[in-house]
């Protein structure tokens, strides 16, 4: 079954925005070439990633309940972030533009007093003189994220349905022997971006965010990642799979070789029936999104929690739209 075009897929992910009603007069919604939605204010001739119905009370008028709830949670989150203590009043980061990934990795990875990552950032590009009043730091995070999440390095890969949504590469260790050190470093950078309110130029699959928040991954989460796999499992869920001769094992192809993995002990000898198909689907989802990237995700979470405790972002778990908006503000 062919996948939906990028703009339709992205619109599906943000279906809740349609529930807000029409845009204010003079505003238009469009889809960027990379699949992200942006907004045009024709009156002022400006563009923005922010939906005016959500983030501009002067335009949006009376706040909708979940938007107000999100803002309250965000204020609580910001006010309760750990404050740096017993460290210098600024963290100097000096990098070369043409070597930003390796330079930043060398500096940020070797920090042992993690409070330093929370103090004021003072970014300098080698050979460029200038005061960092925020613009240099924004550029630093933008350029660094372009490198960190570049599939060329083998740490991340694009999802099966598009060429802009990222997921962890389960074979990252074959591309980089130090991949877990890099995932911890990337987690630190992500935590620093959240802590200091900077943007990272990346957009991840929904299961990635759910794993960050400790939420269970469901079958519907696979639809936007791998539509063919999703439709296969959906058919099994809605029909009797006995005639498919499936077992509790999965085949995986990598680097031209196919290998079989048991989803449970002796899984290759256990047939999938109408009675146990739900267990099978659950184990396939767990294998597909959790088990194959467990070590990488744990390294990322460890690095992130060096700056922002994981427990702090879990307050956005209670309302679905709250946590998805929270992550998107900082990660896309």
C-alpha positions in Angstrom: 0.0 0.0 0.0 1.6 3.3 -1.0 2.4 5.8 1.7 0.7 9.1 1.9 2.4 12.2 0.6 4.5 14.1 3.1 2.1 17.0 3.6 -0.8 14.6 4.3 1.2 12.5 6.7 2.3 15.5 8.6 -1.2 16.9 8.7 -2.4 13.6 10.2 0.1 14.0 13.0 -1.3 17.4 13.8 -4.9 16.6 13.3 -5.8 18.2 16.6 -5.0 21.7 15.1 -8.1 21.4 12.9 -10.2 21.3 16.0 -9.1 24.8 16.9 -11.3 26.3 14.1 -10.2 28.6 11.3 -7.1 30.6 11.3 -7.4 34.3 12.2 -8.1 36.6 9.2 -5.1 37.2 7.0 -3.3 34.0 8.1 -2.5 31.0 5.9 -1.2 27.5 6.7 1.3 25.9 4.4 3.6 22.8 4.4 7.4 23.3 4.1 9.4 21.2 1.6 10.7 19.2 4.6 7.1 18.3 5.7 6.7 20.8 8.6 3.7 23.1 8.8 4.3 26.8 8.9 2.0 29.9 9.0 2.0 33.0 6.9 0.7 36.4 8.3 -0.2 38.2 5.1 -1.1 41.4 7.0 2.4 41.8 8.5 4.2 39.8 5.7 5.8 37.4 8.2 6.1 33.7 8.6 6.3 31.5 11.7 6.4 27.9 12.8 3.9 28.8 15.6 0.2 28.4 15.2 -1.3 31.8 16.0 -4.4 30.0 17.4 -2.2 28.4 20.2 0.6 30.7 21.0 -0.6 34.3 20.4 -3.4 35.2 22.9 -3.9 38.6 21.2 -4.8 36.7 18.0 -6.3 33.6 19.4 -8.6 35.3 21.9 -9.9 33.1 24.7 -7.4 30.3 25.4 -8.6 26.8 24.8 -8.5 24.5 27.9 -5.6 22.2 26.8 -3.5 25.1 25.6 -3.9 26.8 29.0 -3.1 23.6 30.7 0.0 23.1 28.6 1.2 26.7 29.4 0.8 26.1 33.1 2.7 22.8 32.9 5.4 24.5 30.9 5.8 27.3 33.4 6.0 24.7 36.2 8.6 22.8 34.2 10.8 25.8 33.6 10.5 27.0 37.2 11.5 23.6 38.6 14.5 22.9 36.4 17.7 22.3 38.5 19.8 25.4 38.9 23.6 25.3 38.4 25.6 25.4 41.5 29.3 25.5 42.4 30.4 26.0 38.7 31.7 28.9 36.7 29.1 31.5 35.6 29.5 30.5 32.0 30.4 27.5 29.9 32.8 28.3 27.1 32.4 26.3 23.9 34.8 27.1 21.0 34.4 25.1 17.8 35.4 25.2 14.1 32.4 25.5 11.8 33.8 22.8 9.5 34.4 20.4 12.4 31.5 21.3 14.7 30.4 17.8 15.5 33.8 16.5 16.6 34.7 19.7 18.4 31.5 19.8 20.3 31.7 16.1 21.1 35.2 16.5 22.6 34.1 19.5 24.8 30.6 18.4 26.0 31.4 14.7 26.4 34.3 15.3 28.8 32.3 17.5 31.2 32.1 15.7 34.6 30.4 18.5 36.6 27.1 18.3 34.7 25.9 21.6 36.3 28.2 23.3 33.9 25.9 22.3 31.1 23.1 24.3 32.8 25.0 27.5 33.2 25.2 30.3 30.7 26.5 29.2 27.3 29.2 31.2 25.7 29.6 29.9 22.1 32.5 31.0 19.8 33.2 29.9 16.3 37.0 29.8 15.8 38.3 32.8 13.8 35.1 34.8 14.3 35.0 37.6 16.8 31.6 38.5 18.3 29.6 38.7 21.4 27.1 35.9 22.0 23.8 37.5 22.9 21.9 34.4 21.9 22.2 34.4 18.1 25.5 32.5 18.1 24.1 29.9 20.5 21.0 29.5 18.3 23.2 29.0 15.2 25.5 26.6 17.1 22.6 24.3 18.1 21.1 24.5 14.6 24.3 23.6 12.8 25.3 21.0 15.4 21.9 19.2 15.1 22.2 19.1 11.3 25.4 17.1 11.8 24.4 15.0 14.7 21.2 13.7 13.1 22.7 13.3 9.6 22.1 9.7 8.6 25.5 9.8 6.8 27.1 9.1 10.2 25.0 6.0 10.8 23.6 7.0 14.2 20.2 7.8 12.9 18.2 6.8 9.8 15.1 8.0 8.1 11.8 6.2 8.8 10.4 3.9 6.1 7.7 6.3 5.1 9.6 9.5 4.4 13.0 11.2 4.2 12.7 13.7 7.1 11.4 11.8 10.1 14.3 10.2 12.1 14.7 7.1 14.1 17.7 5.5 15.8 19.7 3.2 13.6 19.7 -0.3 15.3 23.0 -1.0 13.5 24.7 2.2 14.7 27.4 0.1 16.4 28.5 -1.3 13.1 29.0 2.2 11.8 30.7 3.7 14.8 32.4 1.8 17.6 31.9 4.7 20.0 28.2 5.0 19.1 27.0 4.8 22.7 29.3 7.7 23.7 27.9 9.7 20.8 24.3 8.9 21.8 25.0 10.1 25.4 26.6 13.2 23.9 23.6 13.8 21.7 21.3 13.3 24.7 23.3 16.0 26.5 22.9 18.4 23.6 19.2 17.7 23.5 18.9 18.3 27.2 20.9 21.6 26.8 18.6 22.7 24.0 15.6 22.1 26.2 17.2 23.7 29.2 18.4 26.8 27.4 15.4 27.1 25.1 17.2 26.5 21.8 15.9 24.6 18.7 17.3 21.4 17.2 16.7 20.8 13.5 15.3 17.3 13.7 11.9 15.6 13.9 11.7 12.0 15.3 9.2 9.2 15.0 6.5 9.2 17.7 7.8 6.0 19.4 11.1 7.9 20.1 9.2 10.5 22.1 7.1 7.8 23.9 10.3 6.0 24.9 11.7 9.2 26.3 8.6 9.7 28.4 8.3 6.0 29.4 5.0 5.6 27.6 3.9 2.3 26.1 4.2 2.0 22.3 1.0 0.9 20.5 0.2 -0.5 17.1 -1.2 2.8 15.8 2.2 4.4 16.5 3.7 2.3 13.8 1.4 3.6 11.0 3.4 6.8 10.4 6.8 4.9 10.7 6.2 1.9 8.4 2.8 1.7 6.8 3.3 -1.7 5.2 4.4 -3.3 8.5 1.5 -1.6 10.2 -1.1 -2.8 7.7 0.3 -6.3 8.0 -0.1 -6.3 11.8 -3.4 -4.6 11.6 -4.7 -7.4 9.3 -3.5 -10.0 11.8 -5.2 -8.1 14.6 -8.5 -8.1 12.7 -8.4 -11.6 11.2 -7.4 -15.1 12.0 -3.7 -15.5 11.1 -3.6 -19.3 11.5 -3.2 -19.9 7.7 -0.2 -17.5 7.5 2.1 -20.1 9.2 3.6 -17.4 11.3 5.7 -18.1 14.4 6.8 -16.0 17.3 9.9 -15.0 15.4 10.8 -12.2 12.9 13.2 -12.1 10.0 15.4 -9.1 9.5 17.7 -8.2 6.6 20.8 -6.2 7.2 23.8 -5.6 5.0 22.5 -8.2 2.5 22.0 -11.0 5.1 18.8 -12.2 6.6 18.7 -13.3 10.2 15.9 -14.7 12.4 15.1 -13.5 15.9 12.9 -15.2 18.5 10.3 -12.9 20.1 10.2 -15.2 23.1 11.9 -18.4 24.2 11.6 -21.0 21.4 9.5 -18.5 19.5 10.4 -20.1 16.2 8.5 -23.2 17.2 5.4 -21.5 18.5 2.7 -20.8 15.9 0.7 -17.6 15.9 -3.0 -18.3 16.4 -6.1 -16.3 16.8 -5.8 -16.8 20.5 -2.2 -15.5 20.9 -2.1 -13.0 18.1 -2.3 -10.0 20.4 0.7 -11.2 22.3 2.5 -11.7 19.0 1.7 -8.1 17.9 2.8 -6.7 21.2 6.1 -8.5 21.0 6.7 -7.5 17.4 6.2 -3.8 18.4 8.5 -4.2 21.4 11.2 -5.8 19.2 10.8 -3.3 16.4 11.0 -0.1 18.5 12.5 -0.9 21.9 14.7 -4.0 22.0 16.7 -3.3 18.8 17.7 0.2 20.0 17.7 -0.3 23.8 21.3 0.5 24.4 21.3 3.6 22.2 18.1 4.9 23.8 19.5 4.3 27.3 22.6 6.2 26.4 20.6 9.1 25.0 18.3 9.2 28.1 21.4 9.2 30.3 22.9 12.2 28.5 19.6 14.0 28.5 19.0 13.5 32.2 22.5 14.9 32.9 20.8 18.3 32.1 17.1 17.8 32.5 15.7 15.0 34.8 13.5 12.6 32.8 10.9 12.9 35.6 10.5 16.6 34.8 9.3 16.1 31.3 6.8 13.4 32.4 4.4 16.0 33.5 3.6 16.4 29.8 2.6 12.8 29.7 -0.9 13.4 31.2 -2.4 15.1 28.2 -1.4 13.8 24.8 -1.4 17.1 23.0 0.7 18.7 25.8 3.6 16.4 25.5 3.7 16.3 21.7 3.6 20.1 21.6 6.3 20.3 24.2 8.7 18.0 22.4 8.0 19.6 19.0 8.8 23.1 20.3 12.3 22.0 21.2 13.1 19.2 18.8 11.8 20.2 15.4 
